């Protein structure tokens, strides 16, 4: 399966990186219970959606 990212690499990356911190450095995240919400950076939205 040439061209696919190995699953082990993905798992290792997720163990090392805090995705909410990474995404939050680019867009505004709002805490919603145990999750976060944000407006899509590619559309002119007014209401945040769950991530």
N, CA, C and O atoms as a Maestro MAE file, in Angstrom:
{
 s_m_m2io_version
 :::
 2.0.0
}

f_m_ct {
 s_m_title
 :::
 protein
 m_atom[204] {
  # First column is atom index #
  i_m_mmod_type
  r_m_x_coord
  r_m_y_coord
  r_m_z_coord
  i_m_residue_number
  s_m_chain_name
  s_m_pdb_residue_name
  s_m_pdb_atom_name
  i_m_atomic_number
  :::
  1 25 0.827 -1.188 0.000 1 A "UNK " " N  " 7
  2 3 0.000 0.000 0.000 1 A "UNK " " CA " 6
  3 2 0.870 1.249 0.000 1 A "UNK " " C  " 6
  4 15 0.958 1.965 0.998 1 A "UNK " " O  " 8
  5 25 1.478 1.483 -1.082 2 A "UNK " " N  " 7
  6 3 2.365 2.628 -1.245 2 A "UNK " " CA " 6
  7 2 1.592 3.939 -1.116 2 A "UNK " " C  " 6
  8 15 0.482 4.065 -1.632 2 A "UNK " " O  " 8
  9 25 2.183 4.907 -0.427 3 A "UNK " " N  " 7
  10 3 1.575 6.222 -0.301 3 A "UNK " " CA " 6
  11 2 0.750 6.432 0.955 3 A "UNK " " C  " 6
  12 15 0.400 7.571 1.266 3 A "UNK " " O  " 8
  13 25 0.430 5.380 1.682 4 A "UNK " " N  " 7
  14 3 -0.335 5.532 2.914 4 A "UNK " " CA " 6
  15 2 0.593 5.820 4.085 4 A "UNK " " C  " 6
  16 15 1.727 5.345 4.125 4 A "UNK " " O  " 8
  17 25 0.104 6.596 5.027 5 A "UNK " " N  " 7
  18 3 0.878 6.881 6.228 5 A "UNK " " CA " 6
  19 2 0.742 5.689 7.165 5 A "UNK " " C  " 6
  20 15 -0.377 5.275 7.470 5 A "UNK " " O  " 8
  21 25 1.847 5.133 7.623 6 A "UNK " " N  " 7
  22 3 1.768 3.960 8.507 6 A "UNK " " CA " 6
  23 2 0.984 4.269 9.787 6 A "UNK " " C  " 6
  24 15 1.153 5.336 10.377 6 A "UNK " " O  " 8
  25 25 0.139 3.349 10.207 7 A "UNK " " N  " 7
  26 3 -0.702 3.518 11.394 7 A "UNK " " CA " 6
  27 2 0.144 3.788 12.639 7 A "UNK " " C  " 6
  28 15 -0.240 4.598 13.484 7 A "UNK " " O  " 8
  29 25 1.261 3.134 12.756 8 A "UNK " " N  " 7
  30 3 2.146 3.327 13.913 8 A "UNK " " CA " 6
  31 2 2.631 4.777 13.986 8 A "UNK " " C  " 6
  32 15 2.725 5.344 15.075 8 A "UNK " " O  " 8
  33 25 2.938 5.379 12.836 9 A "UNK " " N  " 7
  34 3 3.362 6.778 12.792 9 A "UNK " " CA " 6
  35 2 2.236 7.691 13.275 9 A "UNK " " C  " 6
  36 15 2.473 8.611 14.058 9 A "UNK " " O  " 8
  37 25 1.023 7.440 12.813 10 A "UNK " " N  " 7
  38 3 -0.141 8.245 13.218 10 A "UNK " " CA " 6
  39 2 -0.345 8.148 14.724 10 A "UNK " " C  " 6
  40 15 -0.554 9.163 15.388 10 A "UNK " " O  " 8
  41 25 -0.287 6.945 15.263 11 A "UNK " " N  " 7
  42 3 -0.471 6.746 16.704 11 A "UNK " " CA " 6
  43 2 0.613 7.459 17.504 11 A "UNK " " C  " 6
  44 15 0.326 8.081 18.527 11 A "UNK " " O  " 8
  45 25 1.850 7.370 17.043 12 A "UNK " " N  " 7
  46 3 2.957 8.034 17.720 12 A "UNK " " CA " 6
  47 2 2.784 9.554 17.690 12 A "UNK " " C  " 6
  48 15 3.033 10.232 18.687 12 A "UNK " " O  " 8
  49 25 2.361 10.077 16.557 13 A "UNK " " N  " 7
  50 3 2.131 11.510 16.423 13 A "UNK " " CA " 6
  51 2 1.025 11.986 17.357 13 A "UNK " " C  " 6
  52 15 1.167 13.018 18.012 13 A "UNK " " O  " 8
  53 25 -0.075 11.241 17.421 14 A "UNK " " N  " 7
  54 3 -1.177 11.604 18.309 14 A "UNK " " CA " 6
  55 2 -0.775 11.541 19.778 14 A "UNK " " C  " 6
  56 15 -1.300 12.296 20.596 14 A "UNK " " O  " 8
  57 25 0.145 10.653 20.118 15 A "UNK " " N  " 7
  58 3 0.653 10.576 21.493 15 A "UNK " " CA " 6
  59 2 1.511 11.790 21.840 15 A "UNK " " C  " 6
  60 15 1.583 12.182 23.005 15 A "UNK " " O  " 8
  61 25 2.152 12.379 20.859 16 A "UNK " " N  " 7
  62 3 3.087 13.489 21.101 16 A "UNK " " CA " 6
  63 2 2.468 14.868 20.979 16 A "UNK " " C  " 6
  64 15 2.975 15.818 21.578 16 A "UNK " " O  " 8
  65 25 1.382 15.009 20.218 17 A "UNK " " N  " 7
  66 3 0.828 16.321 19.894 17 A "UNK " " CA " 6
  67 2 -0.543 16.499 20.538 17 A "UNK " " C  " 6
  68 15 -1.385 15.604 20.467 17 A "UNK " " O  " 8
  69 25 -0.768 17.646 21.164 18 A "UNK " " N  " 7
  70 3 -2.074 18.013 21.698 18 A "UNK " " CA " 6
  71 2 -2.831 18.712 20.566 18 A "UNK " " C  " 6
  72 15 -2.561 19.873 20.258 18 A "UNK " " O  " 8
  73 25 -3.787 17.996 19.947 19 A "UNK " " N  " 7
  74 3 -4.478 18.536 18.775 19 A "UNK " " CA " 6
  75 2 -5.246 19.814 19.085 19 A "UNK " " C  " 6
  76 15 -5.279 20.723 18.255 19 A "UNK " " O  " 8
  77 25 -5.862 19.905 20.254 20 A "UNK " " N  " 7
  78 3 -6.600 21.126 20.584 20 A "UNK " " CA " 6
  79 2 -5.653 22.317 20.695 20 A "UNK " " C  " 6
  80 15 -6.023 23.432 20.328 20 A "UNK " " O  " 8
  81 25 -4.450 22.101 21.190 21 A "UNK " " N  " 7
  82 3 -3.461 23.176 21.268 21 A "UNK " " CA " 6
  83 2 -2.989 23.574 19.863 21 A "UNK " " C  " 6
  84 15 -2.845 24.759 19.561 21 A "UNK " " O  " 8
  85 25 -2.756 22.589 19.025 22 A "UNK " " N  " 7
  86 3 -2.310 22.853 17.659 22 A "UNK " " CA " 6
  87 2 -3.378 23.610 16.864 22 A "UNK " " C  " 6
  88 15 -3.085 24.624 16.230 22 A "UNK " " O  " 8
  89 25 -4.600 23.116 16.901 23 A "UNK " " N  " 7
  90 3 -5.686 23.768 16.158 23 A "UNK " " CA " 6
  91 2 -6.000 25.127 16.766 23 A "UNK " " C  " 6
  92 15 -6.275 26.087 16.045 23 A "UNK " " O  " 8
  93 25 -5.960 25.208 18.102 24 A "UNK " " N  " 7
  94 3 -6.229 26.461 18.798 24 A "UNK " " CA " 6
  95 2 -5.209 27.547 18.512 24 A "UNK " " C  " 6
  96 15 -5.477 28.724 18.755 24 A "UNK " " O  " 8
  97 25 -4.053 27.178 18.004 25 A "UNK " " N  " 7
  98 3 -3.053 28.187 17.636 25 A "UNK " " CA " 6
  99 2 -3.426 28.879 16.326 25 A "UNK " " C  " 6
  100 15 -2.855 29.917 15.992 25 A "UNK " " O  " 8
  101 25 -4.382 28.313 15.581 26 A "UNK " " N  " 7
  102 3 -4.796 28.858 14.288 26 A "UNK " " CA " 6
  103 2 -6.208 29.430 14.284 26 A "UNK " " C  " 6
  104 15 -6.476 30.415 13.595 26 A "UNK " " O  " 8
  105 25 -7.122 28.817 15.055 27 A "UNK " " N  " 7
  106 3 -8.508 29.282 15.115 27 A "UNK " " CA " 6
  107 2 -8.956 29.327 16.572 27 A "UNK " " C  " 6
  108 15 -8.330 28.718 17.439 27 A "UNK " " O  " 8
  109 25 -10.028 30.041 16.832 28 A "UNK " " N  " 7
  110 3 -10.548 30.159 18.192 28 A "UNK " " CA " 6
  111 2 -11.386 28.938 18.536 28 A "UNK " " C  " 6
  112 15 -12.380 28.645 17.870 28 A "UNK " " O  " 8
  113 25 -10.977 28.227 19.582 29 A "UNK " " N  " 7
  114 3 -11.730 27.075 20.073 29 A "UNK " " CA " 6
  115 2 -12.500 27.479 21.325 29 A "UNK " " C  " 6
  116 15 -12.005 28.240 22.156 29 A "UNK " " O  " 8
  117 25 -13.712 26.959 21.447 30 A "UNK " " N  " 7
  118 3 -14.522 27.203 22.638 30 A "UNK " " CA " 6
  119 2 -14.795 25.860 23.295 30 A "UNK " " C  " 6
  120 15 -15.241 24.920 22.636 30 A "UNK " " O  " 8
  121 25 -14.528 25.769 24.587 31 A "UNK " " N  " 7
  122 3 -14.761 24.538 25.345 31 A "UNK " " CA " 6
  123 2 -16.263 24.286 25.417 31 A "UNK " " C  " 6
  124 15 -17.039 25.184 25.744 31 A "UNK " " O  " 8
  125 25 -16.663 23.052 25.108 32 A "UNK " " N  " 7
  126 3 -18.072 22.658 25.152 32 A "UNK " " CA " 6
  127 2 -18.152 21.293 25.814 32 A "UNK " " C  " 6
  128 15 -18.138 20.264 25.139 32 A "UNK " " O  " 8
  129 25 -18.236 21.290 27.135 33 A "UNK " " N  " 7
  130 3 -18.214 20.034 27.883 33 A "UNK " " CA " 6
  131 2 -16.831 19.421 27.810 33 A "UNK " " C  " 6
  132 15 -15.843 20.064 28.165 33 A "UNK " " O  " 8
  133 25 -16.754 18.171 27.347 34 A "UNK " " N  " 7
  134 3 -15.464 17.500 27.220 34 A "UNK " " CA " 6
  135 2 -14.837 17.745 25.844 34 A "UNK " " C  " 6
  136 15 -13.714 17.312 25.585 34 A "UNK " " O  " 8
  137 25 -15.567 18.444 24.960 35 A "UNK " " N  " 7
  138 3 -15.105 18.692 23.598 35 A "UNK " " CA " 6
  139 2 -14.829 20.170 23.386 35 A "UNK " " C  " 6
  140 15 -14.894 20.971 24.319 35 A "UNK " " O  " 8
  141 25 -14.525 20.510 22.161 36 A "UNK " " N  " 7
  142 3 -14.327 21.899 21.759 36 A "UNK " " CA " 6
  143 2 -15.203 22.195 20.556 36 A "UNK " " C  " 6
  144 15 -15.573 21.287 19.812 36 A "UNK " " O  " 8
  145 25 -15.537 23.477 20.360 37 A "UNK " " N  " 7
  146 3 -16.283 23.924 19.192 37 A "UNK " " CA " 6
  147 2 -15.503 25.048 18.539 37 A "UNK " " C  " 6
  148 15 -14.757 25.775 19.195 37 A "UNK " " O  " 8
  149 25 -15.694 25.178 17.208 38 A "UNK " " N  " 7
  150 3 -15.034 26.244 16.468 38 A "UNK " " CA " 6
  151 2 -15.799 26.510 15.186 38 A "UNK " " C  " 6
  152 15 -16.476 25.627 14.658 38 A "UNK " " O  " 8
  153 25 -15.685 27.731 14.691 39 A "UNK " " N  " 7
  154 3 -16.242 28.059 13.383 39 A "UNK " " CA " 6
  155 2 -15.269 27.579 12.316 39 A "UNK " " C  " 6
  156 15 -14.054 27.613 12.511 39 A "UNK " " O  " 8
  157 25 -15.805 27.135 11.200 40 A "UNK " " N  " 7
  158 3 -14.980 26.658 10.098 40 A "UNK " " CA " 6
  159 2 -14.169 27.835 9.547 40 A "UNK " " C  " 6
  160 15 -14.740 28.878 9.229 40 A "UNK " " O  " 8
  161 25 -12.849 27.681 9.432 41 A "UNK " " N  " 7
  162 3 -12.027 28.787 8.939 41 A "UNK " " CA " 6
  163 2 -12.181 29.017 7.435 41 A "UNK " " C  " 6
  164 15 -11.665 30.003 6.909 41 A "UNK " " O  " 8
  165 25 -12.875 28.134 6.747 42 A "UNK " " N  " 7
  166 3 -13.015 28.241 5.298 42 A "UNK " " CA " 6
  167 2 -14.363 28.804 4.861 42 A "UNK " " C  " 6
  168 15 -14.577 29.055 3.675 42 A "UNK " " O  " 8
  169 25 -15.282 29.007 5.826 43 A "UNK " " N  " 7
  170 3 -16.618 29.518 5.510 43 A "UNK " " CA " 6
  171 2 -16.961 30.653 6.448 43 A "UNK " " C  " 6
  172 15 -16.388 30.767 7.532 43 A "UNK " " O  " 8
  173 25 -17.877 31.477 6.041 44 A "UNK " " N  " 7
  174 3 -18.303 32.625 6.848 44 A "UNK " " CA " 6
  175 2 -19.431 32.186 7.773 44 A "UNK " " C  " 6
  176 15 -20.591 32.547 7.575 44 A "UNK " " O  " 8
  177 25 -19.069 31.393 8.794 45 A "UNK " " N  " 7
  178 3 -20.051 30.884 9.739 45 A "UNK " " CA " 6
  179 2 -20.149 31.780 10.970 45 A "UNK " " C  " 6
  180 15 -19.187 32.454 11.339 45 A "UNK " " O  " 8
  181 25 -21.299 31.778 11.587 46 A "UNK " " N  " 7
  182 3 -21.488 32.543 12.811 46 A "UNK " " CA " 6
  183 2 -21.598 31.629 14.031 46 A "UNK " " C  " 6
  184 15 -21.371 32.073 15.157 46 A "UNK " " O  " 8
  185 25 -21.946 30.349 13.817 47 A "UNK " " N  " 7
  186 3 -22.166 29.400 14.901 47 A "UNK " " CA " 6
  187 2 -21.083 28.322 14.885 47 A "UNK " " C  " 6
  188 15 -20.887 27.665 13.863 47 A "UNK " " O  " 8
  189 25 -20.379 28.131 16.000 48 A "UNK " " N  " 7
  190 3 -19.357 27.078 16.040 48 A "UNK " " CA " 6
  191 2 -19.963 25.677 16.019 48 A "UNK " " C  " 6
  192 15 -21.082 25.467 16.485 48 A "UNK " " O  " 8
  193 25 -19.217 24.733 15.478 49 A "UNK " " N  " 7
  194 3 -19.627 23.329 15.416 49 A "UNK " " CA " 6
  195 2 -18.659 22.483 16.221 49 A "UNK " " C  " 6
  196 15 -17.507 22.871 16.417 49 A "UNK " " O  " 8
  197 25 -19.112 21.340 16.685 50 A "UNK " " N  " 7
  198 3 -18.261 20.423 17.441 50 A "UNK " " CA " 6
  199 2 -17.129 19.915 16.582 50 A "UNK " " C  " 6
  200 15 -17.264 19.716 15.375 50 A "UNK " " O  " 8
  201 25 -15.998 19.710 17.254 51 A "UNK " " N  " 7
  202 3 -14.823 19.179 16.561 51 A "UNK " " CA " 6
  203 2 -14.513 17.812 17.092 51 A "UNK " " C  " 6
  204 15 -13.557 17.178 16.646 51 A "UNK " " O  " 8
  :::
 }
 m_bond[203] {
  # First column is bond index #
  i_m_from
  i_m_to
  i_m_order
  :::
  1 1 2 1
  2 2 3 1
  3 3 4 2
  4 3 5 1
  5 5 6 1
  6 6 7 1
  7 7 8 2
  8 7 9 1
  9 9 10 1
  10 10 11 1
  11 11 12 2
  12 11 13 1
  13 13 14 1
  14 14 15 1
  15 15 16 2
  16 15 17 1
  17 17 18 1
  18 18 19 1
  19 19 20 2
  20 19 21 1
  21 21 22 1
  22 22 23 1
  23 23 24 2
  24 23 25 1
  25 25 26 1
  26 26 27 1
  27 27 28 2
  28 27 29 1
  29 29 30 1
  30 30 31 1
  31 31 32 2
  32 31 33 1
  33 33 34 1
  34 34 35 1
  35 35 36 2
  36 35 37 1
  37 37 38 1
  38 38 39 1
  39 39 40 2
  40 39 41 1
  41 41 42 1
  42 42 43 1
  43 43 44 2
  44 43 45 1
  45 45 46 1
  46 46 47 1
  47 47 48 2
  48 47 49 1
  49 49 50 1
  50 50 51 1
  51 51 52 2
  52 51 53 1
  53 53 54 1
  54 54 55 1
  55 55 56 2
  56 55 57 1
  57 57 58 1
  58 58 59 1
  59 59 60 2
  60 59 61 1
  61 61 62 1
  62 62 63 1
  63 63 64 2
  64 63 65 1
  65 65 66 1
  66 66 67 1
  67 67 68 2
  68 67 69 1
  69 69 70 1
  70 70 71 1
  71 71 72 2
  72 71 73 1
  73 73 74 1
  74 74 75 1
  75 75 76 2
  76 75 77 1
  77 77 78 1
  78 78 79 1
  79 79 80 2
  80 79 81 1
  81 81 82 1
  82 82 83 1
  83 83 84 2
  84 83 85 1
  85 85 86 1
  86 86 87 1
  87 87 88 2
  88 87 89 1
  89 89 90 1
  90 90 91 1
  91 91 92 2
  92 91 93 1
  93 93 94 1
  94 94 95 1
  95 95 96 2
  96 95 97 1
  97 97 98 1
  98 98 99 1
  99 99 100 2
  100 99 101 1
  101 101 102 1
  102 102 103 1
  103 103 104 2
  104 103 105 1
  105 105 106 1
  106 106 107 1
  107 107 108 2
  108 107 109 1
  109 109 110 1
  110 110 111 1
  111 111 112 2
  112 111 113 1
  113 113 114 1
  114 114 115 1
  115 115 116 2
  116 115 117 1
  117 117 118 1
  118 118 119 1
  119 119 120 2
  120 119 121 1
  121 121 122 1
  122 122 123 1
  123 123 124 2
  124 123 125 1
  125 125 126 1
  126 126 127 1
  127 127 128 2
  128 127 129 1
  129 129 130 1
  130 130 131 1
  131 131 132 2
  132 131 133 1
  133 133 134 1
  134 134 135 1
  135 135 136 2
  136 135 137 1
  137 137 138 1
  138 138 139 1
  139 139 140 2
  140 139 141 1
  141 141 142 1
  142 142 143 1
  143 143 144 2
  144 143 145 1
  145 145 146 1
  146 146 147 1
  147 147 148 2
  148 147 149 1
  149 149 150 1
  150 150 151 1
  151 151 152 2
  152 151 153 1
  153 153 154 1
  154 154 155 1
  155 155 156 2
  156 155 157 1
  157 157 158 1
  158 158 159 1
  159 159 160 2
  160 159 161 1
  161 161 162 1
  162 162 163 1
  163 163 164 2
  164 163 165 1
  165 165 166 1
  166 166 167 1
  167 167 168 2
  168 167 169 1
  169 169 170 1
  170 170 171 1
  171 171 172 2
  172 171 173 1
  173 173 174 1
  174 174 175 1
  175 175 176 2
  176 175 177 1
  177 177 178 1
  178 178 179 1
  179 179 180 2
  180 179 181 1
  181 181 182 1
  182 182 183 1
  183 183 184 2
  184 183 185 1
  185 185 186 1
  186 186 187 1
  187 187 188 2
  188 187 189 1
  189 189 190 1
  190 190 191 1
  191 191 192 2
  192 191 193 1
  193 193 194 1
  194 194 195 1
  195 195 196 2
  196 195 197 1
  197 197 198 1
  198 198 199 1
  199 199 200 2
  200 199 201 1
  201 201 202 1
  202 202 203 1
  203 203 204 2
  :::
 }
}
